[in-house]
Amino acid sequence: MTTSIKITGGIAHGIVVLDRDHRLHGLDDLKNPRWYPIAAVGAPAGICGSSARGIAAYAANSVNYLTSIASPLARWRSLPDWPFAGKGIGGMTGDPVLGFTVFGDDGDGVQRLFQLAVCDAAPVWKEKARPPFQIRLIAGDAAGGMLAVGGDGGNWRSFTTGPDLGSEWQPGTALPFAVDLMCGDAAGGYVLYGEGQLLGIDPQGVMSKLAPPSFSIVAMTGDLASGVVAVINSEIVAYCPDLAKGMWMIGAGLPQAGPGPA
């Protein structure tokens, strides 16, 4: 069974890619295409995190995290399962240092949102107030706050929230297009992609249209201030340090296909 390509990390500290065969690959320098394999637990469906602060991989109801991708001695550790059987985890954001947030269906058709701090003595998922619409995508972290987007029909909206479990969700402006991908955080701003277009939302919530790419983006990571790394045309990594100028640079091709996790 294959999965869609996922990517996490950034221009400054390198990236981690989850390929269609559930394999994880690391790349420290975007200008020097030397991929290295990262042993995964099971067959991940998604990843989040930071090359500098560690990553997490999730599948169905389970979450595992790695505090360092650079150290060969670092080992995967498991977090408590997503609290509901339901349809499993729908999406996840954060990292081992700043905490994780997950959302998903509780089995009764109700979407639920939970946060967990890895640094707690006994980490448990704690329910967070959810926005007044079905979440499609989420970005940010439990320490600094998050942005969620979603919508009904053709009406896409954005809401932001603070780090506390009880923080209310504040409505943003309506979004001009359906969003396929989103990345960023409250400190560096967010980047949204859909219908061949890019949109930026800065830390003050100001929205701006960015120069559209001349290619299709299938996965992306980074933030508005530092730039974005993307997988384009399903097989090549490209990066743009200055989204206002829209000058993209072509980096490494994705690693060749091979055996996935057992």
C-alpha positions in Angstrom: 0.0 0.0 0.0 1.4 3.4 -0.9 0.9 6.8 0.7 1.2 10.3 -0.6 4.5 12.0 -0.3 5.0 14.1 2.9 7.8 16.4 3.8 8.9 18.2 7.0 11.9 20.4 8.1 13.1 23.6 6.4 15.8 25.3 4.4 18.2 26.0 7.3 18.4 22.6 9.0 17.4 20.2 6.2 14.4 18.1 5.5 12.9 14.7 6.0 10.7 13.1 3.3 8.2 10.3 3.6 8.0 8.6 0.2 5.1 6.7 -1.4 6.4 3.4 -0.1 6.4 4.6 3.6 10.2 5.0 3.7 11.9 8.0 5.5 14.8 9.9 4.0 16.9 12.8 5.4 18.7 15.5 3.5 20.8 18.0 5.5 22.0 20.3 2.8 19.6 21.2 -0.1 22.6 22.2 -2.3 24.3 18.9 -1.7 21.9 16.1 -2.6 23.1 13.3 -0.3 20.1 11.5 1.0 20.4 9.1 4.0 17.8 6.6 5.1 16.0 7.0 8.4 14.7 3.7 9.9 10.9 4.0 10.4 8.5 2.2 12.8 5.9 0.3 10.8 4.5 2.0 7.7 3.9 5.7 8.5 1.1 7.5 6.8 2.3 11.0 7.8 5.1 13.0 9.4 5.6 16.3 11.1 8.3 18.0 13.1 11.7 19.7 12.5 15.1 18.4 11.5 16.5 20.5 14.4 14.0 19.4 17.1 13.0 15.9 16.1 10.1 14.4 14.1 7.0 12.3 14.6 5.5 9.6 12.3 1.9 8.6 12.6 -0.3 5.9 11.2 -3.9 5.1 12.0 -4.1 5.6 15.8 -0.4 5.3 16.7 2.3 8.0 17.0 6.1 7.5 17.3 8.7 10.2 17.6 12.4 10.6 17.2 14.3 13.3 19.1 17.2 13.5 16.6 17.5 12.4 13.0 21.3 13.1 13.0 22.3 10.8 15.9 22.5 7.1 15.0 21.9 6.4 18.7 18.5 8.1 18.8 15.7 5.6 18.9 12.0 5.8 18.2 9.7 6.2 21.2 5.9 5.7 21.2 3.3 8.1 22.5 -0.1 7.0 23.8 -2.5 6.0 21.0 -5.0 8.5 19.6 -7.9 8.3 22.1 -10.6 7.2 19.7 -10.8 4.2 17.3 -12.9 6.2 14.8 -11.2 6.7 11.4 -7.8 7.3 13.1 -5.6 10.4 13.0 -6.7 12.9 10.3 -3.6 15.2 10.6 -0.9 16.2 13.0 1.5 19.1 13.6 4.3 20.0 16.1 7.5 18.4 17.2 9.0 16.7 20.3 10.2 20.0 21.9 7.1 22.2 21.3 4.5 19.5 21.6 2.1 17.8 19.2 -1.5 18.4 18.2 -3.6 15.9 16.4 -7.2 15.9 15.0 -9.4 13.1 13.8 -12.9 11.5 13.9 -14.0 10.1 17.2 -16.0 7.3 15.6 -19.4 9.0 15.9 -18.8 11.6 13.2 -17.5 14.3 15.6 -14.1 15.8 14.9 -11.9 16.1 18.0 -8.6 17.9 18.6 -6.0 16.8 21.2 -2.6 18.1 22.3 0.3 16.4 24.1 3.6 17.7 25.6 6.4 15.2 25.4 8.2 16.8 28.3 5.4 16.0 30.7 6.3 13.3 33.3 3.5 11.1 32.0 2.4 12.5 28.6 -1.3 12.1 27.8 -3.5 13.5 25.1 -5.5 16.4 26.4 -8.6 17.7 24.5 -8.4 21.2 23.0 -11.3 23.4 22.0 -12.0 22.8 18.3 -12.8 25.4 15.7 -16.4 25.9 14.5 -15.9 24.0 11.3 -14.4 20.7 10.0 -10.6 20.9 9.9 -9.0 20.0 6.7 -5.4 21.1 7.5 -3.6 22.3 10.5 -0.1 23.9 11.1 1.8 25.4 14.0 2.6 23.9 17.4 1.2 23.5 20.8 3.6 26.1 22.3 3.0 29.0 20.0 -0.5 28.5 18.6 -1.9 27.1 15.3 -3.8 27.9 12.1 -6.5 25.6 10.9 -8.2 25.7 7.6 -11.3 24.0 6.3 -14.6 24.7 4.7 -17.9 23.5 3.3 -18.4 23.4 -0.4 -16.5 26.3 -2.0 -16.2 28.4 1.2 -12.8 28.0 2.7 -12.0 29.7 6.0 -9.1 30.0 8.4 -9.0 30.2 12.2 -6.1 30.8 14.6 -5.8 29.8 18.2 -3.4 30.3 21.1 -1.4 27.6 22.8 -3.7 26.9 25.8 -6.2 24.0 25.7 -9.1 26.5 26.2 -7.8 29.1 23.8 -10.7 30.3 21.6 -10.4 30.1 17.9 -10.3 33.5 16.2 -11.7 33.7 12.6 -9.5 34.9 9.9 -10.5 36.2 6.5 -12.2 34.0 3.9 -9.7 32.1 1.8 -9.7 32.8 -2.0 -9.2 29.2 -3.0 -9.4 25.6 -1.8 -6.3 24.7 0.1 -4.4 21.5 -0.7 -1.2 22.0 1.4 -0.2 24.3 4.3 2.9 24.8 6.4 4.4 27.3 8.9 3.9 28.4 12.5 2.7 31.4 14.5 6.2 32.9 14.7 7.3 32.7 11.1 3.9 32.9 9.4 2.0 30.4 7.3 2.1 29.4 3.6 -0.9 27.9 1.9 -1.1 26.2 -1.6 -4.0 25.3 -3.7 -5.3 25.6 -7.3 -1.7 26.4 -8.4 -1.5 29.4 -6.1 0.4 30.4 -3.0 -0.9 32.5 -0.2 1.0 33.9 2.8 -0.4 34.7 6.3 2.0 36.7 8.5 2.2 36.5 12.3 -0.2 39.5 12.5 -2.7 37.6 10.4 -2.2 39.7 7.3 -2.9 37.8 4.1 -1.0 38.3 0.9 -0.9 36.6 -2.5 2.5 35.2 -3.4 4.1 34.7 -6.8 2.6 31.5 -8.1 5.0 28.6 -8.9 5.3 27.4 -12.5 5.0 23.7 -11.4 2.8 21.5 -9.4 3.6 21.2 -5.6 2.7 17.8 -4.0 4.2 18.4 -0.6 5.8 21.4 1.2 7.4 22.6 4.5 8.8 25.8 6.0 7.2 29.1 6.8 6.6 32.5 5.3 9.6 34.2 6.8 12.3 31.5 6.1 11.0 30.2 2.9 9.6 26.9 1.7 10.9 23.5 0.5 8.6 21.6 -1.7 8.4 18.3 -3.6 7.4 19.2 -7.2 6.2 17.1 -10.0 6.2 14.2 -7.6 10.0 13.5 -7.9 12.1 16.7 -7.4 12.9 18.9 -4.4 12.8 22.7 -5.0 13.2 25.5 -2.5 12.4 29.2 -2.3 14.1 31.3 0.4 12.3 34.5 -0.5 8.6 33.9 -1.3 8.0 37.5 -2.0 10.4 37.3 -5.0 9.3 33.8 -6.0 12.7 32.7 -7.2 12.7 28.9 -6.9 15.8 26.8 -7.0 15.9 23.2 -8.1 17.5 20.8 -5.6 17.8 17.1 -5.3 15.7 14.4 -7.0 13.9 12.0 -4.6 15.8 8.8 -3.7 15.2 5.9 -6.0 12.5 3.4 -5.1 13.4 0.4 -3.0 12.0 -1.9 -0.3 9.7 -0.1 2.1 9.4 -0.9 5.9 8.6 -4.4 6.8 
